[in-house]
Amino acid sequence: MISSATRYKIFGMKVYRSVSNNGNVWFLLLNIPILLKSNRKFYLFGIVYLSRALIEVLALWMSNRQNSTGLSAGFYEILRTDYPANAVLLIEAHVFASHAEFLPCYAKYFRSIGFKVDVLFRQEHLLLHPLTQEITNSMEGVRFFCVDFHNDYERSLLFELAVNYEFILLTTNDYSLLRFEDFYYNYVIQKKKNNFYAINHSETYRAAELKAMKDDADRVYYDRHVFNFGVMQKSGPFICPVSEIYPCGGAVKKNTQTRFLSIGALLRKNRDYDLLIYSMRDLIKDGVTNFHVEIIGAANEITLDDFRGLEPWITVAGSTSYPKMYDKIKKSDFFLFLSSYDKQNHYIDNNPSGIFNLGLMFGKPQLVQEEFAKAYGYDNENSLIYSEKNLTKSMNAAIDMDSSAYTLLVAGVHKMRGKIQNQSIEHIKKYMLHEEGLFDLHAQDFSKS
């Protein structure tokens, strides 16, 4: 390892951090409130904390100057590292710096079948602290590198770097700074490699990409190398991240006040918040008040004002960091899927909802409308299913549920999670390792551009 690359301990895990100018400025600015909020007793602590942040920013700047490559520290380090044998490279370049919570699940899948794993993800992900101590405890054989996907030089070197790995998996193809075509034409074709794979979230995007391809060989490669993210997508096999990376302890419903949680953008097109408001008012009118609902998500179309009169039973938390989100999930009893087929049918017909994955990862039962239950595979053993707009009845059943019934429901969630996890691993073995010999890519000529 080299001395000029700056290493960061994030919740006990070694992460190699990018050195872009924007990242340096944000890193410094995020520490200024510590100083400004300090009273006289802690003023010295504030100065020390801010000084430490400034030193770290200068160290990052100096490391970038010392390597004299124009590369981020994370990318420079991975170029100089020893590549483990039998390793997989995971890349998450989501344009909105989302989906970092799923990276440990993908890594766990590959570790379970004997691969070492390197992960490249954006600096913007790191600012939200997706890697907690609980995650690092189960991540032996996995290395995380924070890089700058906006850097054209790094993007070009990425295709040189990729040849050191058994497989490369782009965990988000759509909504990404890197796309399938980037790797296909710069790596698969140019390097004559066929070990690149990607994961799509959108059926519409998949259809558009296939339609844009003019060569049948290109379509064949795409069709057999691009997985789906969700179990409800029918266009091909899925790798659905649902592993238990975030243990929540016992299944006993501990809260005297039943706690419901909804996660997703605060937009009516994404969640049926009007149904939630109606159901909450219905419960309170009937004297049912021993519950609380919390909503986490970016955007601000929905605010606390929409829940006027319901303030004692609702918290609109807005956007939050990963550790805070994880903590809120662990303290909740039930997830609210909050999709209605007449308003959010795109979560069945086009792209999956991430709250499905989060519920399984944390072992939380969901309240879900019957159309979505059928599409995602929920049943009465792992969720509370309601017809049409009858969310009130399911919320009431959740509130009245005793610990023994809740424990059985959670056991059903664990069973569902195990099934999907095993299916995902089998899809990796079948379509990436070609254990059944279904498609011999080595026999195909991908040399033409």
CORNOR-V82892 format. One line per field, one symbol per residue. ss: DSSP state (H for helix, E for strand, C for the rest). burial: I if it has 9 or more other C-alpha atoms within 8 Angstrom, else O. A space follows every 10 residues. Layout:
# CORNOR-V82892
ss: ???
burial: ???
This chain:
# CORNOR-V82892
ss: CCCCCCEEEE CCEEEECCCC HHHHHHHHHH HHHHHHCCCH HHHHHHHHHH HHHHHHHHHH HHHHHHHCCC CCHHHHHHHH CCCCCCEEEE EECECCCCCH HHHHHHHHHH HHCCCEEEEE EEHHHHCCCC CCHHHHCCCC CEEEEEECCC CHHHHHHHHH HHHHCCEEEE CCCCCECCCH HHHHHHHHHH HCCCCEEEEE CEHHHHHHHH HHCCCHHHHH HHHHHEEECC CCCCCCCECC CCCCCCCCCC CCCCCCCEEE EEECCCCCCC CCHHHHHHHH HHHHHCCCCC EEEEEECCCC CCCHHHHCCC HHHEEEEECC CHHHHHHHHH HCCEEECCCC HHHHCHHHHC ECCHHHHHHH HCCCEEEEEH HHHHHHCCCC CCEEEECCCC HHHHHHHHHH CCHHHHHHHH HHHHHHHHHH HHHHHHHHHH HCCCCCCCCC HHHCCCCCC
burial: OOOOIIOIOI OOIIIIIIIO OOIIOOIIOO IIOIIOOIOO OOIOIIIOII OOIIOOIOII IOIIIOIOOO IIIIIIIOOO OOOOOIIIII IIIIOOIOOI OIIIIIIIII IOOOIIIIII IIIOIIOOII IIIIIIOOIO OIIIIIIIIO OOOIIOOOIO OIOOIIIIII IIIIOIIOII OIIIIIIIII OIIOIIIIII IIIOIIOOOI OOIOOOOIIO OIOOIIIIII IOIOOOOIII IIIIIIOOOO OOIOOOOIII IIOIIIIIOI IIIOIIIOII IIIIOOOIOO IIIIIIIIIO OIIIOOIOOI IOIIIIIIOI IIIOIIOOII OIIIIIIIII IOOIIOIIOI IIOOIOIIII IIIIIIIIII OIIIIOOIIO IIIIIIOOOO IIOIIIOIIO OOIOOIIIII IIIIOIIIOI IOIIIOIIII IIOIOOOOOO OOOOOIOOO
